[in-house]
Amino acid sequence: MAYTPQSVIADVRDGRAPDPAALLEFVQGMADGRTSEGQMAAFAMAVRCRGLSATDTVRLTLAMRDSGERLTRAMLDIDDRPLLDKHSTGGVGDPVSLALAPMLAACGAAVPMLSGRGLGHTGGTLDKLSAIPGYRVDADLDALRRALREASCAIVGAGRGLAPADRRLYAVRDVTATVDAMPLIVASILSKKLAIELDALVLDVKCGSGAFFPERDDAERLAHSLVKVANDAGLPCSALITDMGEPLVPAVGNATELRAVLAYLGGGTASPRLHAACLALGAEVMCRAGLSHTPHDARTRLTHARDSGAAIEHFARMVAALGGPSDLALAFERDLPSAPIQVDVLAEDDGAIRAIDARRLGELVVDLGGGRRHPDDCIDVAVGLDRVRAVGEGVQAGEPLLRLCLRDAEQIEWARARALAAFEIGEPVPAVPLVQAHIDVESD
């Protein structure tokens, strides 16, 4: 039986469940060009306005996964190590993936982490890795296998052969005000994760000023949908709702955040929120995959992986396997780019830092050239923010709140004013817990 794209669009528009075979044909047409951009735009708007049921979201996700290649354990040349992954919905000063992947690898997992580039105020893991000279974020299958064999972790971009329908649909969503359509977010994230034969996935769903969905209720709705669809599709998955009301490290940018991660993995002073996030998310996925029997055991092993130097060794081997310098861990200050102009932004009042508008800091980095408004924009990985103070710290007038890392001296004054506006200083307030909620299949 022949199906038309119009029938799928009409069903979704009118609140009916689309025929499963018709939906599959529609998605395959996205990948091979038979479904036009206009038809994809109409479909995206219909989903944005009318939604999709959980069952139809699973069908859409699996159809998008099956629009391209799938990477099996055998194709990745993995032995009996559990294949684990973590995904974040995006934040500001959030380099957890860079630290957690080698920590999990040092605990006995294999971590094929398909990551993305930043768009808007949220940073992208691949952009941070692009600050490493020679690092191949667009690695082919042979390079991916080599990194997993030599380092047990590989953080790379999803190749063009994985979920190609999502690539076309996302480009349409970006220009049709449908990026925030919940079923399409779920299908976009999970179609790529399901394209690899994972044993477990943990999701870091952000809320707070720097998050894509700032309100906790919206973050929980997204987390519940992601967890349900993933498990219904056969992937063991749970989620943590975490606070994105301030950066997780004292940096926002690409090279600046990467430096903070390498200092953390190298045994330097831990960024408390980064460390807490790595332990919480790592313990969650390790227990789900059977790599640890209790969260306490998992946290102990993750901490040892960092403190012993095993995690940074895995990171260094991953970098070397993917084309970067073999001694990055020992000489990252030599290899990572630095902005030529560095200026401190000073507090104007005494008091405690009551709040930080993380979104404002993320948008400031974009306007300095360190992020992108459009997927095709080029970025400057050296610029950003460093030495960012944390919520709860006491400051006096004249003390630095952060350091601007700039390319152009003409940016100093307006960047300083923008940075100051992101800080609220006054009387102390109670600390906000990093982990706000745990979402599992049972919590649905």
DRENDO-1510 file (C-alpha; in Angstrom, 1 decimal, always signed):
<recs>
REC; n; res; u; v; w
REC; 1; MET; +0.0; +0.0; +0.0 .
REC; 2; ALA; +1.3; +3.4; -0.9 .
REC; 3; TYR; +1.3; +6.2; +1.7 .
REC; 4; THR; +1.5; +9.9; +1.2 .
REC; 5; PRO; +3.3; +12.4; +3.4 .
REC; 6; GLN; +0.1; +14.4; +3.5 .
REC; 7; SER; -1.7; +11.6; +5.2 .
REC; 8; VAL; +0.8; +11.5; +8.1 .
REC; 9; ILE; +0.7; +15.3; +8.4 .
REC; 10; ALA; -3.1; +15.3; +8.4 .
REC; 11; ASP; -3.3; +12.6; +11.1 .
REC; 12; VAL; -1.0; +14.5; +13.4 .
REC; 13; ARG; -2.6; +17.8; +12.7 .
REC; 14; ASP; -6.0; +16.4; +13.6 .
REC; 15; GLY; -4.9; +14.6; +16.7 .
REC; 16; ARG; -5.0; +11.0; +15.2 .
REC; 17; ALA; -2.4; +8.4; +15.5 .
REC; 18; PRO; -0.6; +8.1; +12.2 .
REC; 19; ASP; -0.5; +4.7; +10.5 .
REC; 20; PRO; +2.8; +3.0; +11.7 .
REC; 21; ALA; +3.8; +2.0; +8.2 .
REC; 22; ALA; +3.0; +5.5; +6.9 .
REC; 23; LEU; +5.1; +7.1; +9.6 .
REC; 24; LEU; +8.0; +4.8; +8.8 .
REC; 25; GLU; +7.7; +5.7; +5.1 .
REC; 26; PHE; +7.5; +9.4; +6.0 .
REC; 27; VAL; +10.7; +9.2; +8.0 .
REC; 28; GLN; +12.6; +7.1; +5.5 .
REC; 29; GLY; +11.6; +9.8; +3.0 .
REC; 30; MET; +13.3; +12.4; +5.3 .
REC; 31; ALA; +16.5; +10.5; +5.0 .
REC; 32; ASP; +16.5; +9.9; +1.2 .
REC; 33; GLY; +14.9; +13.2; +0.1 .
REC; 34; ARG; +11.5; +12.0; -0.9 .
REC; 35; THR; +9.8; +13.9; +2.0 .
REC; 36; SER; +10.2; +17.6; +1.1 .
REC; 37; GLU; +11.3; +20.4; +3.5 .
REC; 38; GLY; +7.8; +21.8; +3.3 .
REC; 39; GLN; +6.3; +18.5; +4.4 .
REC; 40; MET; +8.8; +18.2; +7.2 .
REC; 41; ALA; +8.0; +21.7; +8.3 .
REC; 42; ALA; +4.3; +21.0; +8.3 .
REC; 43; PHE; +4.9; +17.8; +10.3 .
REC; 44; ALA; +7.0; +19.5; +12.9 .
REC; 45; MET; +4.5; +22.3; +13.4 .
REC; 46; ALA; +1.7; +19.7; +13.7 .
REC; 47; VAL; +3.7; +17.8; +16.4 .
REC; 48; ARG; +4.5; +21.1; +18.1 .
REC; 49; CYS; +0.8; +22.1; +18.3 .
REC; 50; ARG; -0.9; +18.7; +18.8 .
REC; 51; GLY; +1.8; +16.5; +20.3 .
REC; 52; LEU; +2.3; +12.7; +19.8 .
REC; 53; SER; +1.3; +9.9; +22.1 .
REC; 54; ALA; +4.1; +7.9; +23.9 .
REC; 55; THR; +3.5; +5.0; +21.5 .
REC; 56; ASP; +3.8; +7.2; +18.4 .
REC; 57; THR; +6.9; +9.0; +19.9 .
REC; 58; VAL; +8.6; +5.5; +20.2 .
REC; 59; ARG; +7.6; +4.7; +16.6 .
REC; 60; LEU; +9.0; +8.0; +15.4 .
REC; 61; THR; +12.2; +7.5; +17.4 .
REC; 62; LEU; +12.8; +4.0; +16.1 .
REC; 63; ALA; +12.0; +5.0; +12.5 .
REC; 64; MET; +14.6; +7.9; +12.8 .
REC; 65; ARG; +17.1; +5.4; +14.3 .
REC; 66; ASP; +16.5; +3.0; +11.4 .
REC; 67; SER; +16.8; +5.7; +8.8 .
REC; 68; GLY; +20.6; +5.1; +8.9 .
REC; 69; GLU; +23.3; +2.8; +10.2 .
REC; 70; ARG; +23.4; +1.0; +13.5 .
REC; 71; LEU; +26.6; +0.3; +15.4 .
REC; 72; THR; +26.6; -3.1; +17.1 .
REC; 73; ARG; +29.0; -4.4; +19.8 .
REC; 74; ALA; +30.6; -6.5; +17.1 .
REC; 75; MET; +31.1; -3.6; +14.8 .
REC; 76; LEU; +32.7; -1.6; +17.6 .
REC; 77; ASP; +35.0; -4.6; +18.5 .
REC; 78; ILE; +33.9; -4.5; +22.1 .
REC; 79; ASP; +34.5; -7.5; +24.4 .
REC; 80; ASP; +32.3; -8.0; +27.5 .
REC; 81; ARG; +32.7; -4.5; +28.9 .
REC; 82; PRO; +29.3; -2.7; +29.3 .
REC; 83; LEU; +28.6; +0.0; +26.8 .
REC; 84; LEU; +27.5; +3.1; +28.7 .
REC; 85; ASP; +26.6; +6.6; +27.7 .
REC; 86; LYS; +25.5; +9.9; +29.3 .
REC; 87; HIS; +23.5; +12.7; +27.6 .
REC; 88; SER; +22.9; +16.3; +28.8 .
REC; 89; THR; +20.1; +18.5; +27.6 .
REC; 90; GLY; +22.6; +21.4; +27.5 .
REC; 91; GLY; +23.9; +23.9; +29.9 .
REC; 92; VAL; +26.4; +26.7; +30.6 .
REC; 93; GLY; +29.8; +25.9; +32.0 .
REC; 94; ASP; +28.8; +22.2; +31.9 .
REC; 95; PRO; +31.7; +20.0; +30.7 .
REC; 96; VAL; +30.6; +16.9; +32.6 .
REC; 97; SER; +30.8; +14.6; +29.6 .
REC; 98; LEU; +34.5; +15.4; +29.2 .
REC; 99; ALA; +35.2; +14.3; +32.7 .
REC; 100; LEU; +32.7; +11.5; +33.1 .
REC; 101; ALA; +33.6; +9.5; +30.0 .
REC; 102; PRO; +37.2; +8.7; +31.0 .
REC; 103; MET; +36.1; +8.2; +34.7 .
REC; 104; LEU; +33.6; +5.5; +33.5 .
REC; 105; ALA; +36.3; +4.0; +31.2 .
REC; 106; ALA; +38.7; +3.7; +34.2 .
REC; 107; CYS; +35.9; +1.9; +36.1 .
REC; 108; GLY; +35.7; -0.9; +33.4 .
REC; 109; ALA; +33.1; +0.5; +31.0 .
REC; 110; ALA; +33.4; +1.2; +27.3 .
REC; 111; VAL; +32.0; +4.7; +26.5 .
REC; 112; PRO; +31.1; +5.5; +22.8 .
REC; 113; MET; +29.7; +9.0; +23.5 .
REC; 114; LEU; +28.1; +10.7; +20.5 .
REC; 115; SER; +28.0; +14.4; +21.2 .
REC; 116; GLY; +27.0; +17.6; +19.5 .
REC; 117; ARG; +28.0; +21.1; +18.9 .
REC; 118; GLY; +26.6; +24.1; +20.8 .
REC; 119; LEU; +23.8; +26.3; +19.6 .
REC; 120; GLY; +22.6; +29.4; +21.3 .
REC; 121; HIS; +23.6; +30.0; +24.9 .
REC; 122; THR; +24.3; +26.3; +25.7 .
REC; 123; GLY; +27.8; +25.0; +25.0 .
REC; 124; GLY; +28.7; +22.0; +22.9 .
REC; 125; THR; +31.0; +19.1; +23.9 .
REC; 126; LEU; +32.5; +18.8; +20.4 .
REC; 127; ASP; +33.3; +22.6; +20.4 .
REC; 128; LYS; +35.3; +22.1; +23.6 .
REC; 129; LEU; +37.2; +19.2; +22.1 .
REC; 130; SER; +37.9; +21.2; +19.0 .
REC; 131; ALA; +40.2; +23.4; +21.1 .
REC; 132; ILE; +42.6; +20.4; +21.2 .
REC; 133; PRO; +45.0; +20.6; +18.2 .
REC; 134; GLY; +44.4; +17.7; +15.8 .
REC; 135; TYR; +41.5; +16.2; +17.6 .
REC; 136; ARG; +39.1; +14.5; +15.1 .
REC; 137; VAL; +35.6; +15.1; +16.4 .
REC; 138; ASP; +34.2; +13.7; +13.1 .
REC; 139; ALA; +35.9; +10.4; +13.4 .
REC; 140; ASP; +35.1; +7.5; +11.1 .
REC; 141; LEU; +34.3; +4.0; +12.4 .
REC; 142; ASP; +37.9; +2.8; +12.3 .
REC; 143; ALA; +39.0; +5.8; +14.5 .
REC; 144; LEU; +36.1; +5.2; +16.8 .
REC; 145; ARG; +37.1; +1.5; +17.2 .
REC; 146; ARG; +40.7; +2.5; +17.8 .
REC; 147; ALA; +39.8; +5.0; +20.5 .
REC; 148; LEU; +37.6; +2.4; +22.3 .
REC; 149; ARG; +40.3; -0.2; +22.0 .
REC; 150; GLU; +43.1; +2.0; +23.3 .
REC; 151; ALA; +41.2; +4.3; +25.7 .
REC; 152; SER; +37.8; +2.6; +26.4 .
REC; 153; CYS; +36.1; +5.9; +25.6 .
REC; 154; ALA; +35.6; +8.0; +22.5 .
REC; 155; ILE; +33.8; +11.4; +22.4 .
REC; 156; VAL; +32.9; +12.1; +18.8 .
REC; 157; GLY; +30.2; +13.5; +16.6 .
REC; 158; ALA; +27.4; +11.3; +15.2 .
REC; 159; GLY; +28.5; +10.4; +11.7 .
REC; 160; ARG; +26.4; +11.3; +8.7 .
REC; 161; GLY; +25.2; +7.7; +8.5 .
REC; 162; LEU; +23.6; +7.7; +11.9 .
REC; 163; ALA; +20.0; +8.8; +12.1 .
REC; 164; PRO; +20.2; +10.9; +8.9 .
REC; 165; ALA; +16.5; +11.7; +9.1 .
REC; 166; ASP; +17.1; +13.6; +12.3 .
REC; 167; ARG; +19.7; +15.8; +10.6 .
REC; 168; ARG; +17.3; +16.9; +8.0 .
REC; 169; LEU; +14.4; +17.4; +10.4 .
REC; 170; TYR; +16.5; +19.3; +12.9 .
REC; 171; ALA; +17.5; +21.8; +10.2 .
REC; 172; VAL; +13.8; +22.4; +9.5 .
REC; 173; ARG; +12.9; +22.7; +13.1 .
REC; 174; ASP; +15.6; +25.3; +13.6 .
REC; 175; VAL; +14.0; +27.7; +11.1 .
REC; 176; THR; +10.3; +27.0; +11.9 .
REC; 177; ALA; +10.1; +27.7; +15.7 .
REC; 178; THR; +9.6; +24.0; +16.5 .
REC; 179; VAL; +12.9; +23.2; +18.2 .
REC; 180; ASP; +11.0; +23.0; +21.6 .
REC; 181; ALA; +8.5; +20.4; +20.4 .
REC; 182; MET; +8.8; +17.8; +23.1 .
REC; 183; PRO; +8.3; +14.6; +21.0 .
REC; 184; LEU; +10.8; +15.9; +18.4 .
REC; 185; ILE; +13.4; +16.6; +21.1 .
REC; 186; VAL; +12.9; +13.1; +22.5 .
REC; 187; ALA; +13.1; +11.5; +19.1 .
REC; 188; SER; +16.2; +13.6; +18.1 .
REC; 189; ILE; +18.1; +12.7; +21.2 .
REC; 190; LEU; +17.2; +9.0; +21.4 .
REC; 191; SER; +17.4; +8.1; +17.7 .
REC; 192; LYS; +21.2; +8.7; +17.9 .
REC; 193; LYS; +21.6; +7.0; +21.2 .
REC; 194; LEU; +19.7; +4.0; +20.1 .
REC; 195; ALA; +21.8; +3.8; +17.0 .
REC; 196; ILE; +24.5; +2.3; +19.2 .
REC; 197; GLU; +24.0; -1.0; +21.0 .
REC; 198; LEU; +24.2; +0.5; +24.5 .
REC; 199; ASP; +23.8; -1.4; +27.7 .
REC; 200; ALA; +22.6; +1.7; +29.7 .
REC; 201; LEU; +22.1; +5.4; +29.3 .
REC; 202; VAL; +21.8; +8.1; +32.0 .
REC; 203; LEU; +20.3; +11.5; +31.1 .
REC; 204; ASP; +21.2; +14.8; +32.7 .
REC; 205; VAL; +18.1; +17.0; +32.2 .
REC; 206; LYS; +18.8; +20.5; +33.2 .
REC; 207; CYS; +16.6; +23.1; +34.9 .
REC; 208; GLY; +17.4; +26.7; +36.0 .
REC; 209; SER; +18.5; +29.9; +34.3 .
REC; 210; GLY; +21.1; +28.3; +32.0 .
REC; 211; ALA; +18.9; +25.4; +30.9 .
REC; 212; PHE; +17.0; +24.9; +27.6 .
REC; 213; PHE; +13.9; +24.4; +29.8 .
REC; 214; PRO; +14.4; +26.7; +32.8 .
REC; 215; GLU; +11.3; +25.6; +34.7 .
REC; 216; ARG; +11.6; +22.4; +36.7 .
REC; 217; ASP; +8.1; +21.2; +35.6 .
REC; 218; ASP; +9.1; +21.4; +32.0 .
REC; 219; ALA; +12.4; +19.6; +32.7 .
REC; 220; GLU; +10.6; +16.8; +34.5 .
REC; 221; ARG; +8.1; +16.4; +31.6 .
REC; 222; LEU; +11.0; +16.0; +29.2 .
REC; 223; ALA; +12.8; +13.6; +31.5 .
REC; 224; HIS; +9.8; +11.4; +32.0 .
REC; 225; SER; +9.2; +11.3; +28.2 .
REC; 226; LEU; +12.9; +10.5; +27.5 .
REC; 227; VAL; +13.0; +7.7; +30.1 .
REC; 228; LYS; +9.8; +6.1; +29.0 .
REC; 229; VAL; +10.6; +6.2; +25.3 .
REC; 230; ALA; +14.1; +4.9; +25.8 .
REC; 231; ASN; +13.0; +2.0; +28.0 .
REC; 232; ASP; +10.0; +1.2; +25.7 .
REC; 233; ALA; +12.6; +1.0; +22.8 .
REC; 234; GLY; +14.7; -1.5; +24.8 .
REC; 235; LEU; +17.4; +0.8; +26.2 .
REC; 236; PRO; +17.8; +0.8; +30.0 .
REC; 237; CYS; +17.7; +4.4; +31.0 .
REC; 238; SER; +17.0; +6.8; +33.8 .
REC; 239; ALA; +17.5; +10.5; +34.3 .
REC; 240; LEU; +18.5; +13.1; +36.9 .
REC; 241; ILE; +17.1; +16.5; +37.0 .
REC; 242; THR; +20.0; +18.8; +37.9 .
REC; 243; ASP; +20.3; +22.5; +38.6 .
REC; 244; MET; +21.7; +24.7; +35.9 .
REC; 245; GLY; +21.4; +28.0; +37.8 .
REC; 246; GLU; +25.2; +28.5; +37.7 .
REC; 247; PRO; +28.2; +27.0; +35.9 .
REC; 248; LEU; +29.4; +23.7; +37.1 .
REC; 249; VAL; +33.0; +24.8; +36.7 .
REC; 250; PRO; +34.5; +28.3; +37.2 .
REC; 251; ALA; +34.6; +28.8; +33.4 .
REC; 252; VAL; +32.3; +29.3; +30.4 .
REC; 253; GLY; +33.6; +28.7; +27.0 .
REC; 254; ASN; +35.5; +26.0; +25.1 .
REC; 255; ALA; +39.2; +26.1; +25.9 .
REC; 256; THR; +38.4; +27.6; +29.3 .
REC; 257; GLU; +36.1; +24.8; +30.3 .
REC; 258; LEU; +38.5; +22.2; +28.9 .
REC; 259; ARG; +41.3; +23.6; +31.0 .
REC; 260; ALA; +39.0; +23.3; +34.1 .
REC; 261; VAL; +38.3; +19.6; +33.2 .
REC; 262; LEU; +41.9; +18.7; +32.7 .
REC; 263; ALA; +42.8; +20.4; +36.0 .
REC; 264; TYR; +40.0; +18.4; +37.7 .
REC; 265; LEU; +41.1; +15.1; +36.2 .
REC; 266; GLY; +44.7; +15.8; +37.0 .
REC; 267; GLY; +44.0; +15.9; +40.7 .
REC; 268; GLY; +43.8; +19.6; +41.2 .
REC; 269; THR; +41.3; +21.3; +43.4 .
REC; 270; ALA; +38.0; +19.8; +42.5 .
REC; 271; SER; +35.1; +21.9; +41.2 .
REC; 272; PRO; +32.5; +20.8; +43.8 .
REC; 273; ARG; +29.5; +20.9; +41.4 .
REC; 274; LEU; +31.4; +19.2; +38.6 .
REC; 275; HIS; +32.6; +16.5; +41.0 .
REC; 276; ALA; +29.1; +16.0; +42.4 .
REC; 277; ALA; +27.6; +15.8; +38.9 .
REC; 278; CYS; +30.2; +13.2; +37.8 .
REC; 279; LEU; +29.6; +11.0; +40.9 .
REC; 280; ALA; +25.8; +11.2; +40.7 .
REC; 281; LEU; +25.4; +10.5; +37.0 .
REC; 282; GLY; +28.3; +8.0; +36.9 .
REC; 283; ALA; +26.8; +6.0; +39.8 .
REC; 284; GLU; +23.4; +6.0; +38.2 .
REC; 285; VAL; +24.6; +4.5; +34.9 .
REC; 286; MET; +27.1; +2.1; +36.5 .
REC; 287; CYS; +24.4; +0.6; +38.8 .
REC; 288; ARG; +21.9; +0.4; +35.9 .
REC; 289; ALA; +24.4; -1.6; +33.9 .
REC; 290; GLY; +25.5; -3.9; +36.8 .
REC; 291; LEU; +29.0; -2.4; +36.9 .
REC; 292; SER; +28.4; -1.6; +40.6 .
REC; 293; HIS; +26.0; -3.1; +43.0 .
REC; 294; THR; +25.4; +0.1; +45.1 .
REC; 295; PRO; +25.7; +3.8; +44.5 .
REC; 296; HIS; +28.2; +4.1; +47.3 .
REC; 297; ASP; +30.5; +1.5; +45.6 .
REC; 298; ALA; +30.1; +3.3; +42.3 .
REC; 299; ARG; +31.0; +6.7; +43.8 .
REC; 300; THR; +34.0; +5.2; +45.5 .
REC; 301; ARG; +35.3; +3.7; +42.3 .
REC; 302; LEU; +34.7; +6.9; +40.3 .
REC; 303; THR; +36.5; +9.0; +42.9 .
REC; 304; HIS; +39.4; +6.6; +42.9 .
REC; 305; ALA; +39.5; +6.7; +39.1 .
REC; 306; ARG; +40.0; +10.5; +39.3 .
REC; 307; ASP; +42.3; +10.6; +42.3 .
REC; 308; SER; +44.6; +7.9; +41.1 .
REC; 309; GLY; +45.2; +9.5; +37.7 .
REC; 310; ALA; +43.6; +6.6; +35.8 .
REC; 311; ALA; +40.8; +8.8; +34.4 .
REC; 312; ILE; +43.2; +11.4; +32.9 .
REC; 313; GLU; +45.3; +8.6; +31.5 .
REC; 314; HIS; +42.2; +7.3; +29.6 .
REC; 315; PHE; +41.4; +10.9; +28.5 .
REC; 316; ALA; +45.0; +11.3; +27.2 .
REC; 317; ARG; +44.8; +8.0; +25.3 .
REC; 318; MET; +41.5; +9.0; +23.7 .
REC; 319; VAL; +43.0; +12.3; +22.6 .
REC; 320; ALA; +46.0; +10.6; +21.1 .
REC; 321; ALA; +43.9; +7.9; +19.3 .
REC; 322; LEU; +41.7; +10.7; +17.8 .
REC; 323; GLY; +44.6; +12.7; +16.4 .
REC; 324; GLY; +45.5; +15.0; +19.3 .
REC; 325; PRO; +48.9; +15.5; +21.1 .
REC; 326; SER; +50.0; +12.4; +23.0 .
REC; 327; ASP; +51.1; +14.5; +26.0 .
REC; 328; LEU; +48.1; +16.8; +26.3 .
REC; 329; ALA; +47.4; +15.8; +30.0 .
REC; 330; LEU; +50.9; +16.9; +30.9 .
REC; 331; ALA; +51.1; +20.0; +28.8 .
REC; 332; PHE; +47.6; +21.3; +28.1 .
REC; 333; GLU; +48.6; +24.9; +29.0 .
REC; 334; ARG; +51.0; +24.7; +26.0 .
REC; 335; ASP; +48.5; +23.1; +23.6 .
REC; 336; LEU; +45.2; +24.8; +24.3 .
REC; 337; PRO; +44.6; +28.3; +22.8 .
REC; 338; SER; +44.4; +31.3; +25.0 .
REC; 339; ALA; +42.6; +34.6; +24.2 .
REC; 340; PRO; +45.1; +37.5; +23.9 .
REC; 341; ILE; +43.2; +39.9; +26.2 .
REC; 342; GLN; +42.2; +38.9; +29.7 .
REC; 343; VAL; +40.4; +41.4; +32.0 .
REC; 344; ASP; +38.9; +40.9; +35.5 .
REC; 345; VAL; +35.3; +42.0; +36.1 .
REC; 346; LEU; +35.2; +43.5; +39.7 .
REC; 347; ALA; +32.3; +43.4; +42.1 .
REC; 348; GLU; +30.7; +46.8; +42.9 .
REC; 349; ASP; +29.2; +45.8; +46.2 .
REC; 350; ASP; +30.0; +43.8; +49.3 .
REC; 351; GLY; +27.9; +40.7; +50.1 .
REC; 352; ALA; +27.3; +37.2; +49.1 .
REC; 353; ILE; +26.6; +36.0; +45.5 .
REC; 354; ARG; +22.9; +35.2; +45.8 .
REC; 355; ALA; +22.4; +34.1; +42.2 .
REC; 356; ILE; +24.0; +34.0; +38.8 .
REC; 357; ASP; +22.1; +34.2; +35.6 .
REC; 358; ALA; +23.8; +31.4; +33.7 .
REC; 359; ARG; +21.9; +32.1; +30.5 .
REC; 360; ARG; +23.3; +35.7; +30.4 .
REC; 361; LEU; +26.8; +34.3; +30.8 .
REC; 362; GLY; +26.3; +31.8; +28.0 .
REC; 363; GLU; +24.9; +34.5; +25.7 .
REC; 364; LEU; +27.8; +36.7; +26.5 .
REC; 365; VAL; +30.2; +34.0; +25.4 .
REC; 366; VAL; +28.2; +33.6; +22.2 .
REC; 367; ASP; +28.5; +37.4; +21.5 .
REC; 368; LEU; +32.2; +37.3; +22.2 .
REC; 369; GLY; +32.5; +34.8; +19.4 .
REC; 370; GLY; +32.7; +31.6; +21.4 .
REC; 371; GLY; +29.3; +30.2; +20.4 .
REC; 372; ARG; +26.9; +30.1; +17.5 .
REC; 373; ARG; +23.5; +31.4; +16.7 .
REC; 374; HIS; +23.2; +29.3; +13.5 .
REC; 375; PRO; +24.5; +25.8; +13.0 .
REC; 376; ASP; +26.8; +27.0; +10.3 .
REC; 377; ASP; +28.5; +29.7; +12.3 .
REC; 378; CYS; +32.2; +29.5; +13.0 .
REC; 379; ILE; +33.4; +30.0; +16.6 .
REC; 380; ASP; +36.6; +31.1; +18.4 .
REC; 381; VAL; +37.4; +28.4; +20.9 .
REC; 382; ALA; +39.8; +30.6; +22.8 .
REC; 383; VAL; +37.4; +33.3; +24.0 .
REC; 384; GLY; +35.1; +32.9; +27.0 .
REC; 385; LEU; +35.0; +33.4; +30.8 .
REC; 386; ASP; +37.4; +32.1; +33.4 .
REC; 387; ARG; +37.7; +32.2; +37.2 .
REC; 388; VAL; +33.9; +32.5; +37.6 .
REC; 389; ARG; +32.9; +32.8; +41.3 .
REC; 390; ALA; +30.2; +30.5; +42.6 .
REC; 391; VAL; +26.8; +31.2; +44.2 .
REC; 392; GLY; +27.2; +31.4; +48.0 .
REC; 393; GLU; +30.7; +32.9; +48.0 .
REC; 394; GLY; +31.2; +36.2; +49.8 .
REC; 395; VAL; +32.8; +39.1; +47.9 .
REC; 396; GLN; +33.9; +42.6; +48.6 .
REC; 397; ALA; +33.7; +45.6; +46.3 .
REC; 398; GLY; +36.8; +45.5; +44.0 .
REC; 399; GLU; +37.2; +41.8; +44.1 .
REC; 400; PRO; +37.0; +39.8; +40.8 .
REC; 401; LEU; +33.8; +38.1; +40.0 .
REC; 402; LEU; +35.2; +36.5; +36.8 .
REC; 403; ARG; +37.8; +37.0; +34.1 .
REC; 404; LEU; +36.9; +38.0; +30.5 .
REC; 405; CYS; +39.0; +36.2; +27.8 .
REC; 406; LEU; +38.7; +38.3; +24.7 .
REC; 407; ARG; +40.0; +38.8; +21.2 .
REC; 408; ASP; +39.2; +42.4; +20.8 .
REC; 409; ALA; +39.8; +45.3; +23.2 .
REC; 410; GLU; +36.7; +47.1; +22.0 .
REC; 411; GLN; +34.6; +44.4; +23.6 .
REC; 412; ILE; +35.9; +45.1; +27.1 .
REC; 413; GLU; +33.4; +47.7; +28.3 .
REC; 414; TRP; +30.2; +46.2; +27.1 .
REC; 415; ALA; +31.3; +42.7; +28.1 .
REC; 416; ARG; +32.1; +43.9; +31.6 .
REC; 417; ALA; +28.6; +45.5; +32.0 .
REC; 418; ARG; +27.0; +42.3; +30.7 .
REC; 419; ALA; +28.9; +40.1; +33.1 .
REC; 420; LEU; +28.1; +42.3; +36.1 .
REC; 421; ALA; +24.4; +42.2; +35.2 .
REC; 422; ALA; +24.5; +38.4; +35.6 .
REC; 423; PHE; +25.4; +38.5; +39.3 .
REC; 424; GLU; +23.1; +39.3; +42.2 .
REC; 425; ILE; +25.0; +40.3; +45.3 .
REC; 426; GLY; +23.3; +40.7; +48.7 .
REC; 427; GLU; +22.3; +38.7; +51.7 .
REC; 428; PRO; +23.2; +35.0; +51.7 .
REC; 429; VAL; +20.6; +32.5; +50.5 .
REC; 430; PRO; +20.2; +28.7; +51.1 .
REC; 431; ALA; +22.2; +26.6; +48.7 .
REC; 432; VAL; +20.3; +24.9; +45.8 .
REC; 433; PRO; +20.9; +21.1; +45.6 .
REC; 434; LEU; +22.6; +20.0; +42.4 .
REC; 435; VAL; +20.4; +17.0; +41.9 .
REC; 436; GLN; +16.7; +18.0; +42.0 .
REC; 437; ALA; +15.0; +14.7; +41.2 .
REC; 438; HIS; +15.5; +11.2; +40.0 .
REC; 439; ILE; +13.4; +9.9; +37.1 .
REC; 440; ASP; +13.1; +6.2; +36.5 .
REC; 441; VAL; +10.5; +4.0; +34.7 .
REC; 442; GLU; +8.9; +3.3; +38.0 .
REC; 443; SER; +8.4; +7.1; +38.6 .
REC; 444; ASP; +6.1; +7.3; +35.6 .
</recs>
